């Protein structure tokens, strides 16, 4: 398969997806959950034959009877319902619970947690730093790991390409979360950040596998060999491994998405999309970008 020969097509697809994701994030924004903006997490248990109808009834009660806006309700297993609302005082908490018990027979409170706005702001800042430091740390590590391969591409270019690829793999799932937040009210919480970090770890694993094969083929190739051909050969040699590895994880996550708890659906969806995008980028983005970096290096001399 001549992947390098068709790299313009593959890179164009990635550019369109990245631009669309950045546009979604800038225009629509990411909807912060209670982890980042503060609020209350209320777990209620209510006997019901129709979860969706009960979810709608609860949401309507919170908004119309209690006057609480920005209510997000996730139906769970065993008649559990997770309710996300803005921060409330303990007096209001007890008053609202009394009102719920008066209007919904058999309702029980399983858990109530409140996160202050100051803690949320600190978590938000730490989450951003975590992503930035992981991006830089992985890129520097790759540059160091490939320090002995200085021809025809210097080691720092491996690290730079890895950084670009990781940004590509993170921004697209983040753009999806922005769209879901706009359409379905999906919120960004700590689980979302963990999902993005998982995506980065999995993505860089696939990318390093391809880069390592390129390094091996460079060491055994004759001096003056065509770099693009070596890269294309390396991609084809690792193609089956990359797809099979990703597919096994993808199938497990797919089962978890359909049969797992509702509260983790968007967490799993983020990883699903991230792994699909990461597999694509390790094959069709990282290696072609390395060839482009090599061409620019030659033209710059």
Secondary structure as UniProt FT lines:
FT   TURN            3..6
FT   HELIX           7..27
FT   HELIX           34..37
FT   STRAND          39..45
FT   HELIX           51..60
FT   HELIX           61..65
FT   STRAND          72..75
FT   TURN            78..79
FT   STRAND          80..85
FT   HELIX           90..103
FT   TURN            105..106
FT   STRAND          108..115
FT   HELIX           117..145
FT   TURN            146..148
FT   HELIX           155..184
FT   HELIX           190..220
FT   TURN            223..224
FT   HELIX           227..259
FT   HELIX           262..264
FT   HELIX           265..284
FT   HELIX           286..300
//
